[in-house]
């Protein structure tokens, strides 16, 4: 097991050579309780540090090392040229406070990206400010709220959210002071139209629809839903996190959607494991354009400039958003072209349905009809017959060398297992994954204890995830292996005493 870097510390070992401090000493002007004589950092050579973090990196699973079938997350491989473009000095070395005439190239890229996203979504205007998907949701629904307020329609504070929507949707509404009404799913995995009809009234501000839904299904009644929502005076929001199944094939704006967000980091580049970077642009119809965040990039003849919409909701992000992500997405879209983007969606849908059919005999399909970008299974029957749960299957997959799919989501599917293969995986990769899943299903019937005890061949066995979540240890404390007391590593007494002083302080 790889030791912690503090445990590797040896007194006097250095990995740096800093010059003498030539900055004025302001220590005397600072409150004494903010000062300390020494900083208790581990002492290691540069080689020790390098090898430690390389070994840790080799323990991580990544899209560059293997298949990453997380459902609803679109963890696909993206060409490294996107990273190269974002690192170009003309993009990476500029500053958002530079005068417009010095950053015309950057503004042109942003304007071009806005236009490409506008065309792909069938909308009239786009903002690139939101930092990620949930932030895009917030911005989009803030536009909806501003629209109703501008019409003095103040009683519209209710948002209808289907059970099959992303879990961030209700949180978005709550953060904007709106209340949520849940909308049930029908037997085919679509919106319960009868209940929707009963919920629509003059208090409803909008309906948030995830398209395709978290069940991996296209909403067959989308045109009727849009008509009903608009007839009630409300607006239709589309959660575009699953846009990877639609790009080039369907434009949500043509279906009656009024506003939506697009996860650039899911659909167009940069697999988002590890927390980022992200970008969640919002596209909207003309009725919402006056309320867009400020500033937005506009074209004025042969120049590009920043402007503030007439009734802007203000800024939702520092400066102009995550500019590096704009470059990556722009590069990806230009490289693929219109035909390439259409093929991306077709291959993603084909791969998901291939998995759905191939695993249909070993696992129960949640809704047995053609899916879009992901296939959702229920292991309820397997659990009843063998005692093997979804989590057990996910852990056993690790022994076969695969990262587990999404488990226990969507919540409306009991013992859910959600698989999104994306378009980037070959048939050979999918066949290997399918074979592993089929083998695990056989093990569950023949030797369930083997599956329940997995993983068996990983660096660590099954962890106590419940305790880790309920009683997290957010910082590391040295422990003496003999006395069991804190801060006594037996390796670095100097570091030990410093940490003890910090604890007392």
Secondary structure by P-SEA (a helix, b strand, c coil): cccccccccccccccccccccccccccccccccccccccccccccaaaaaaaaaaaaaacccccccccccccccbbbbbaaaaaaaaccccccccccccccccaaaaaaaaaaaaaaaaaacccccccccccaaaaaaaaaaaaaaaaaaaccccccbbbbccccccaaaaaaaaacbbbbbbbbccccccaaaaaaaacccccccccccccccccccccaaaaaaaaaaaacbbbbbcccccccccccccccccccccccccccccccccccccccbbbbbbbccccccccccbbbbbccccccccccccccccccccccaaaaaaaaaaaaaaacaaaaaaaaaaaaaaaaaaaaaaccccccccccccccbbbbbaaaaaacccccaaaaaaaaaaaccccccccccccccbbbbbbbcccccaaaaaaaaaaaaaaaaaaaccaaaaaaccccccccccaaaaaaaccccbbbbbcccccccccccccaaaaaaaaaaaac
